[in-house]
Structures are given as structure tokens and as C-alpha cells.
Amino acid sequence: MMKRINIFMRPGDWIVIVILCALCLSSFLIISYQNTGEIVEIFHNDQRINQIPLHLDTELKLQGTMSELKVIIQDKKVWVQESGCPNKTCMKMGKISKSGQSIICLPNQILIAIKGDHQPKYDSVTK
């Protein structure tokens, strides 16, 4: 005769699952709150043209190489609201708020980057 296999989980299995879920949630929360941005830097043709604190609600109009961009800083987030570039990829990048994030408009040669205390030293390492 074949032995019957118990397919139900035991109490110890549930304890392990709860502990793993708690560890995953706590590590996610630590990582997400660790790299909050503080300063918005705006570059045009590789030259910094503006530096604004992220907590300061502002509306900017930037003249790019091709057209004008309307940049909004509000509720510690930055985004491009209007752009005259053809694909409007910079507008589709959405709102950014963490250090290391950036919005790039290639036709206008504008880079909007967020800097903070927890800025990573290296973006990537190659040999």
C-alpha cells in the first residue's frame, strides 16, 4: 500500500512564511526611505543652469535647444508638464523624487537630476 502524503502545511511552515514576509517588507521600507532627494539640478549642454531645493514648490520654464520645457516641482516631486519636442519622452518619464533619478530631454539637451545625501558613489562598474 502507498503511504498517504500530508499536503497541508504545518504550523512551523506558517511561521517561516510570516518571518520571510516581514523581512521582505522591512527591507523594502528601509530601501525606499533611504534615498530621498534634496536638490534638483538642471543641466543644459552639460552645464548646470539651475539648482533648486526639492521641498520648494516651483514652476520653471526652460529654454532648450529645440523648444521650451515647463518643469514642475511640487510635493517633493519633479516632472516635465509641457515640452515642444516631437516624442515627448521627457513627459512620459513621470514624476521623480529619489536621489539618483533623472529626466532627460534629448532634443532639448536638458537633464533634470535629483541629488541627495544617499547618492550612490558608482552607477556601474566595468572591467
Backbone as ProteinMPNN parsed JSONL, in Angstrom:
{"seq_chain_A": "MMKRINIFMRPGDWIVIVILCALCLSSFLIISYQNTGEIVEIFHNDQRINQIPLHLDTELKLQGTMSELKVIIQDKKVWVQESGCPNKTCMKMGKISKSGQSIICLPNQILIAIKGDHQPKYDSVTK", "coords_chain_A": {"N_chain_A": [[0.82, -1.183, 0.0], [0.325, 2.257, -0.595], [1.796, 5.07, 0.998], [0.062, 7.692, 2.598], [0.382, 11.048, 1.703], [0.855, 13.97, 3.483], [-0.479, 16.896, 2.546], [-1.023, 19.317, 3.597], [-0.045, 22.363, 5.228], [2.199, 22.681, 7.92], [2.262, 24.097, 11.288], [4.821, 25.195, 11.726], [5.678, 25.781, 9.142], [4.047, 27.929, 8.448], [5.001, 29.84, 10.245], [7.604, 30.274, 9.272], [6.984, 31.369, 6.755], [5.663, 33.758, 7.498], [7.758, 35.107, 8.821], [9.606, 35.443, 6.7], [8.094, 37.081, 4.982], [7.838, 39.368, 6.6], [10.519, 40.163, 6.775], [11.054, 40.782, 4.079], [9.263, 42.928, 3.646], [10.175, 44.813, 5.552], [12.802, 45.304, 4.614], [12.221, 46.417, 2.124], [10.905, 48.805, 2.914], [12.99, 50.118, 4.259], [14.855, 50.528, 2.195], [13.351, 52.103, 0.401], [12.894, 54.497, 1.812], [15.398, 55.403, 2.248], [16.862, 56.77, 0.265], [15.972, 59.488, -0.247], [15.559, 62.433, -2.141], [17.108, 65.722, -2.213], [17.915, 68.003, -3.614], [17.279, 69.566, -6.727], [18.878, 69.439, -9.732], [19.519, 71.138, -12.725], [20.562, 70.74, -15.983], [21.915, 72.061, -19.001], [23.232, 71.372, -22.082], [25.426, 70.081, -20.825], [26.107, 71.872, -18.817], [25.475, 73.166, -15.647], [22.548, 74.854, -15.036], [20.701, 75.527, -13.161], [19.825, 75.112, -9.699], [17.793, 73.804, -7.342], [16.084, 73.541, -4.226], [14.375, 70.536, -3.345], [12.122, 70.59, -1.754], [10.929, 72.999, -2.22], [8.212, 74.353, -3.74], [7.845, 74.913, -7.101], [7.556, 76.389, -10.37], [8.966, 76.099, -13.485], [10.184, 77.51, -16.526], [12.038, 76.366, -19.072], [14.388, 77.086, -21.541], [15.214, 75.119, -24.116], [17.376, 73.483, -26.547], [15.802, 72.954, -28.758], [13.089, 73.583, -28.125], [10.798, 74.919, -25.649], [10.583, 73.914, -22.209], [8.326, 73.049, -19.632], [8.721, 72.754, -16.318], [7.772, 71.233, -13.313], [8.001, 71.478, -9.831], [6.816, 70.008, -7.085], [5.35, 69.001, -4.03], [7.631, 67.584, -3.208], [8.406, 66.285, -5.546], [9.374, 65.985, -8.99], [8.622, 66.859, -12.34], [8.148, 66.94, -15.932], [5.914, 69.007, -17.387], [5.097, 70.216, -19.775], [6.292, 70.072, -23.117], [8.014, 70.839, -26.114], [9.167, 69.02, -27.751], [9.341, 66.349, -30.243], [8.629, 63.54, -29.569], [7.961, 63.622, -26.895], [9.074, 62.225, -24.756], [10.287, 62.934, -22.385], [8.171, 63.896, -20.872], [6.732, 61.581, -20.508], [8.283, 60.197, -18.73], [7.486, 60.593, -16.173], [6.951, 61.353, -12.641], [9.638, 62.159, -10.498], [11.505, 61.528, -7.478], [13.529, 60.529, -5.897], [16.985, 60.371, -4.905], [19.435, 60.201, -7.438], [17.714, 59.625, -9.509], [16.576, 60.696, -12.766], [15.443, 62.944, -15.363], [15.437, 63.137, -18.803], [15.677, 65.123, -21.653], [16.366, 64.66, -24.749], [16.173, 65.974, -27.392], [16.097, 68.661, -26.617], [18.355, 68.822, -25.107], [18.435, 68.76, -22.283], [18.873, 67.976, -18.905], [17.455, 66.797, -15.984], [18.134, 66.252, -12.745], [18.112, 64.529, -9.588], [19.627, 65.081, -6.527], [21.052, 63.93, -3.45], [21.714, 63.132, 0.064], [22.205, 60.404, 0.222], [23.366, 59.61, -2.166], [24.354, 57.318, -4.614], [27.733, 56.199, -4.979], [28.784, 54.967, -7.194], [27.559, 54.303, -10.404], [27.769, 52.162, -12.107], [30.018, 49.396, -12.533], [32.721, 48.423, -14.452], [34.978, 46.16, -16.096]], "CA_chain_A": [[0.0, 0.0, 0.0], [1.048, 3.529, -0.656], [1.613, 5.959, 2.152], [-0.661, 8.921, 2.317], [1.244, 12.21, 1.89], [0.153, 15.104, 4.07], [-0.232, 18.051, 1.693], [-1.315, 20.537, 4.337], [1.136, 22.976, 5.835], [2.306, 22.569, 9.375], [2.405, 25.414, 11.925], [6.176, 25.705, 11.516], [5.739, 26.338, 7.792], [3.415, 29.251, 8.506], [5.911, 30.745, 10.968], [8.677, 30.618, 8.341], [6.418, 32.255, 5.73], [5.414, 35.069, 8.11], [9.056, 35.74, 9.071], [10.153, 35.867, 5.409], [7.308, 38.229, 4.512], [8.202, 40.519, 7.429], [11.857, 40.594, 6.355], [10.939, 41.418, 2.764], [8.586, 44.214, 3.818], [11.044, 45.756, 6.267], [13.906, 45.712, 3.742], [11.65, 47.317, 1.124], [10.674, 50.103, 3.542], [14.288, 50.742, 4.538], [15.443, 50.963, 0.93], [12.555, 53.159, -0.226], [13.022, 55.753, 2.543], [16.795, 55.715, 2.458], [17.463, 57.641, -0.734], [15.136, 60.625, -0.61], [16.326, 63.512, -2.74], [17.07, 67.015, -1.543], [18.191, 69.103, -4.529], [17.044, 69.339, -8.15], [19.871, 70.102, -10.565], [19.1, 71.191, -14.117], [21.701, 70.94, -16.864], [21.686, 72.26, -20.435], [24.517, 71.211, -22.769], [26.416, 69.675, -19.816], [26.395, 72.945, -17.874], [24.385, 73.339, -14.69], [21.921, 76.17, -15.183], [19.856, 75.817, -12.005], [19.854, 74.178, -8.574], [16.636, 74.197, -6.532], [15.712, 72.546, -3.209], [13.224, 69.726, -3.743], [10.952, 70.917, -0.928], [10.41, 74.29, -2.648], [7.284, 74.207, -4.863], [8.252, 75.865, -8.135], [7.224, 76.127, -11.767], [10.049, 76.666, -14.283], [10.156, 77.411, -17.98], [13.417, 76.237, -19.504], [14.58, 77.144, -22.984], [16.117, 74.086, -24.588], [17.945, 73.668, -27.871], [14.748, 72.869, -29.766], [11.853, 74.227, -27.69], [10.715, 75.264, -24.231], [10.047, 72.898, -21.308], [7.717, 73.522, -18.395], [9.086, 71.804, -15.266], [7.052, 71.461, -12.063], [8.497, 70.89, -8.581], [5.692, 70.113, -6.152], [5.221, 67.88, -3.092], [8.913, 66.867, -3.242], [8.491, 65.518, -6.789], [9.692, 66.801, -10.165], [8.195, 66.284, -13.601], [8.014, 67.837, -17.074], [4.489, 69.095, -17.695], [4.931, 70.545, -21.191], [7.518, 70.06, -23.898], [7.787, 71.002, -27.549], [9.907, 68.005, -28.516], [8.408, 65.524, -31.015], [8.126, 62.319, -28.928], [7.549, 63.947, -25.523], [9.545, 61.156, -23.866], [10.567, 63.52, -21.068], [6.903, 63.987, -20.151], [6.311, 60.214, -20.194], [9.135, 59.647, -17.671], [6.725, 60.686, -14.933], [7.438, 62.133, -11.503], [10.789, 61.583, -9.817], [11.674, 62.106, -6.144], [14.633, 59.872, -5.191], [18.305, 60.755, -5.392], [19.911, 59.329, -8.499], [16.759, 59.591, -10.615], [16.719, 61.838, -13.67], [14.593, 63.093, -16.539], [16.297, 63.609, -19.883], [15.041, 65.52, -22.908], [17.474, 64.68, -25.712], [16.107, 67.027, -28.42], [16.386, 69.956, -25.998], [19.623, 68.67, -24.393], [18.212, 69.149, -20.892], [18.906, 66.898, -17.915], [16.947, 67.17, -14.663], [18.604, 65.18, -11.866], [17.9, 64.732, -8.158], [20.791, 64.742, -5.705], [20.737, 63.836, -2.03], [22.771, 62.637, 0.947], [22.452, 58.979, -0.017], [23.668, 59.425, -3.578], [25.307, 56.239, -4.827], [29.019, 56.668, -5.474], [29.033, 54.378, -8.504], [26.37, 53.884, -11.13], [28.079, 50.8, -12.549], [31.437, 49.087, -12.518], [33.107, 47.519, -15.55], [36.398, 45.818, -16.138]], "C_chain_A": [[0.87, 1.255, 0.0], [0.765, 4.34, 0.597], [0.877, 7.212, 1.713], [0.248, 10.11, 2.644], [0.386, 13.361, 2.414], [0.49, 16.352, 3.26], [-0.527, 19.366, 2.407], [-0.061, 21.055, 5.003], [1.069, 22.835, 7.354], [2.469, 23.956, 9.981], [3.799, 26.016, 11.74], [6.359, 26.322, 10.144], [5.149, 27.747, 7.758], [4.316, 30.259, 9.202], [7.04, 31.197, 10.037], [8.175, 31.585, 7.277], [6.193, 33.657, 6.285], [6.729, 35.803, 8.349], [9.666, 36.237, 7.765], [9.407, 37.068, 4.843], [7.657, 39.492, 5.292], [9.587, 41.049, 7.046], [11.825, 41.309, 5.004], [10.312, 42.806, 2.882], [9.484, 45.227, 4.502], [12.217, 46.199, 5.401], [13.415, 46.644, 2.644], [11.441, 48.714, 1.699], [11.978, 50.833, 3.819], [14.893, 51.292, 3.254], [14.666, 52.136, 0.337], [12.678, 54.493, 0.507], [14.46, 56.208, 2.681], [17.328, 56.753, 1.481], [16.541, 58.769, -1.187], [16.018, 61.757, -1.119], [16.157, 64.81, -1.991], [17.18, 68.192, -2.507], [17.889, 68.667, -5.965], [18.096, 70.144, -8.914], [19.419, 70.009, -12.015], [20.313, 71.56, -14.967], [21.218, 71.169, -18.287], [23.046, 72.254, -21.117], [25.658, 70.951, -21.78], [26.844, 70.793, -18.876], [25.197, 73.116, -16.949], [23.843, 74.755, -14.795], [21.05, 76.535, -13.984], [19.999, 74.725, -10.957], [18.801, 74.655, -7.579], [16.389, 73.135, -5.472], [14.425, 71.835, -3.6], [11.963, 70.078, -2.952], [10.292, 72.241, -1.331], [9.518, 74.1, -3.875], [7.536, 75.321, -5.878], [7.737, 75.427, -9.495], [8.266, 76.85, -12.615], [9.747, 76.536, -15.767], [11.61, 77.451, -18.431], [13.48, 76.285, -21.02], [15.627, 76.116, -23.377], [16.654, 74.415, -25.964], [16.854, 73.746, -28.937], [13.491, 73.659, -29.386], [11.917, 74.52, -26.189], [10.1, 74.11, -23.441], [9.44, 73.584, -20.097], [7.936, 72.435, -17.352], [8.381, 72.21, -13.985], [7.78, 70.751, -10.932], [7.396, 71.114, -7.555], [5.618, 68.849, -5.311], [6.455, 66.97, -3.124], [9.025, 65.911, -4.428], [8.737, 66.485, -7.942], [9.165, 66.094, -11.408], [8.14, 67.374, -14.676], [6.546, 67.837, -17.463], [4.25, 69.383, -19.178], [6.293, 70.524, -21.869], [7.162, 70.171, -25.375], [8.526, 69.976, -28.388], [8.925, 67.03, -29.172], [7.817, 64.328, -30.258], [7.598, 62.534, -27.52], [7.923, 62.834, -24.53], [9.812, 61.693, -22.471], [9.288, 63.655, -20.235], [6.432, 62.604, -19.704], [7.156, 59.58, -19.098], [8.476, 59.764, -16.299], [7.396, 61.538, -13.87], [8.605, 61.397, -10.853], [10.962, 62.275, -8.471], [12.872, 61.548, -5.392], [15.966, 60.334, -5.762], [18.804, 59.721, -6.383], [18.961, 59.233, -9.676], [16.947, 60.828, -11.492], [15.674, 61.785, -14.775], [15.468, 63.72, -17.611], [15.438, 63.957, -21.088], [16.168, 65.68, -23.927], [17.354, 65.761, -26.783], [16.452, 68.415, -27.865], [17.702, 69.974, -25.235], [19.52, 69.182, -22.96], [18.176, 67.901, -20.029], [18.429, 67.464, -16.59], [17.29, 66.009, -13.739], [18.354, 65.557, -10.418], [19.132, 64.242, -7.415], [20.357, 64.716, -4.249], [21.91, 63.314, -1.241], [23.158, 61.211, 0.623], [22.676, 58.696, -1.49], [24.656, 58.284, -3.744], [26.603, 56.76, -5.429], [29.273, 56.177, -6.893], [27.694, 53.99, -9.128], [26.559, 52.455, -11.632], [29.588, 50.635, -12.545], [31.702, 48.117, -13.656], [34.595, 47.239, -15.474], [36.905, 45.871, -17.557]], "O_chain_A": [[1.983, 1.281, 0.526], [-0.325, 4.306, 1.168], [1.057, 7.712, 0.603], [0.819, 10.175, 3.733], [-0.665, 13.678, 1.857], [1.63, 16.815, 3.289], [-0.287, 20.433, 1.842], [0.862, 20.299, 5.305], [-0.003, 22.871, 7.96], [2.784, 24.905, 9.262], [3.93, 27.233, 11.611], [7.113, 27.283, 9.992], [5.695, 28.644, 7.114], [4.386, 31.416, 8.787], [7.392, 32.376, 10.02], [8.88, 32.532, 6.93], [6.499, 34.643, 5.614], [6.81, 37.007, 8.104], [10.193, 37.348, 7.723], [10.025, 37.975, 4.284], [7.76, 40.571, 4.708], [9.794, 42.262, 7.003], [12.495, 42.325, 4.817], [10.797, 43.757, 2.27], [9.55, 46.381, 4.078], [12.596, 47.369, 5.45], [14.127, 47.576, 2.27], [11.764, 49.705, 1.045], [12.059, 52.047, 3.631], [15.392, 52.417, 3.24], [15.275, 53.072, -0.18], [12.573, 55.539, -0.132], [14.713, 57.302, 3.186], [18.184, 57.553, 1.859], [16.355, 58.976, -2.386], [17.098, 62.002, -0.582], [15.203, 64.993, -1.236], [16.613, 69.256, -2.258], [18.202, 67.545, -6.365], [18.194, 71.362, -8.766], [18.993, 68.952, -12.48], [20.995, 72.552, -14.71], [20.244, 70.56, -18.731], [23.92, 73.047, -20.766], [26.731, 71.543, -21.897], [27.863, 70.66, -18.198], [24.054, 73.202, -17.399], [24.583, 75.729, -14.661], [20.696, 77.699, -13.8], [20.261, 73.566, -11.279], [18.893, 75.758, -7.04], [16.472, 71.943, -5.771], [13.498, 72.454, -4.123], [10.851, 69.881, -3.444], [9.213, 72.568, -0.837], [10.009, 73.725, -4.939], [7.452, 76.507, -5.559], [7.512, 74.241, -9.737], [8.438, 78.062, -12.492], [9.129, 75.566, -16.205], [12.321, 78.431, -18.207], [12.715, 75.604, -21.704], [16.795, 76.237, -23.007], [16.414, 75.502, -26.488], [16.967, 74.507, -29.898], [12.897, 74.327, -30.233], [12.964, 74.381, -25.557], [9.212, 73.413, -23.933], [9.972, 74.575, -19.598], [7.407, 71.33, -17.476], [8.385, 73.382, -13.61], [8.135, 69.578, -11.047], [7.079, 72.249, -7.198], [5.804, 67.747, -5.827], [6.337, 65.746, -3.073], [9.657, 64.86, -4.33], [8.357, 67.654, -7.878], [9.253, 64.871, -11.515], [8.093, 68.565, -14.371], [5.992, 66.798, -17.824], [3.309, 68.854, -19.77], [7.306, 70.903, -21.282], [6.135, 69.659, -25.822], [8.512, 70.058, -29.617], [7.792, 66.895, -28.707], [6.604, 64.125, -30.305], [6.854, 61.697, -27.008], [7.18, 62.547, -23.591], [9.593, 60.994, -21.482], [9.337, 63.537, -19.011], [5.808, 62.465, -18.652], [6.79, 58.525, -18.58], [8.889, 59.085, -15.359], [8.287, 62.337, -14.158], [8.571, 60.179, -10.678], [10.62, 63.447, -8.319], [13.202, 62.064, -4.324], [16.071, 60.649, -6.947], [18.619, 58.519, -6.193], [19.369, 58.795, -10.752], [17.413, 61.869, -11.028], [15.105, 60.736, -15.078], [16.156, 64.711, -17.364], [14.576, 63.178, -21.493], [16.842, 66.71, -23.962], [18.35, 66.424, -27.072], [17.032, 69.242, -28.569], [18.126, 71.029, -24.763], [20.377, 69.926, -22.482], [17.538, 66.905, -20.37], [18.933, 68.486, -16.124], [16.791, 64.9, -13.927], [18.377, 66.732, -10.053], [19.615, 63.134, -7.644], [19.408, 65.399, -3.862], [22.982, 63.075, -1.797], [24.328, 60.847, 0.74], [22.235, 57.67, -2.008], [25.696, 58.273, -3.085], [26.588, 57.649, -6.28], [29.893, 56.871, -7.698], [26.82, 53.428, -8.469], [25.635, 51.643, -11.591], [30.336, 51.613, -12.552], [31.001, 47.117, -13.812], [35.361, 47.987, -14.866], [38.084, 45.614, -17.802]]}, "name": "protein", "num_of_chains": 1, "seq": "MMKRINIFMRPGDWIVIVILCALCLSSFLIISYQNTGEIVEIFHNDQRINQIPLHLDTELKLQGTMSELKVIIQDKKVWVQESGCPNKTCMKMGKISKSGQSIICLPNQILIAIKGDHQPKYDSVTK"}
